[in-house]
């Protein structure tokens, strides 16, 4: 008889825990803000004002699906590095002048670029890192 009461209490405890855990869920799922249109992306399509590297592509080297860019810029308060060696992988987001995504093949020597590096890159005046996002810029 004592064992039957224990089973009943255990079943009641499990039922109570299940009701408490599932009863707190909200029926409304959070969505994006209603001010922004549904087609608008959250990522900016224009270069940020403050980036890790801003300058001209001096050299482009292709090796096994990855591109290494040597970028040289001027001293600016809006860029961390004046010169950088940047690895552009296939997962790097590359944004063209029109704000649309372009392929790695459309980058060539002499173009102006703005680059955000993963983890901010390494180095003092010369940066080394992997590109997270790359924007093409107008010629200055």
MOURTA-V372323 format. One record per helix or strand. SS is the DSSP state (~ for helix, > for strand). FROM is the first residue (numbers start at 0). TO is the last residue. Records with the same first field share a line. If there is no record, write none. Layout:
SS = FROM-TO + FROM-TO
//
This chain:
~ = 1-22 + 103-105 + 117-119
> = 50-62 + 65-71 + 78-80 + 82-87 + 92-94 + 100-100 + 111-116 + 121-121 + 125-136
//
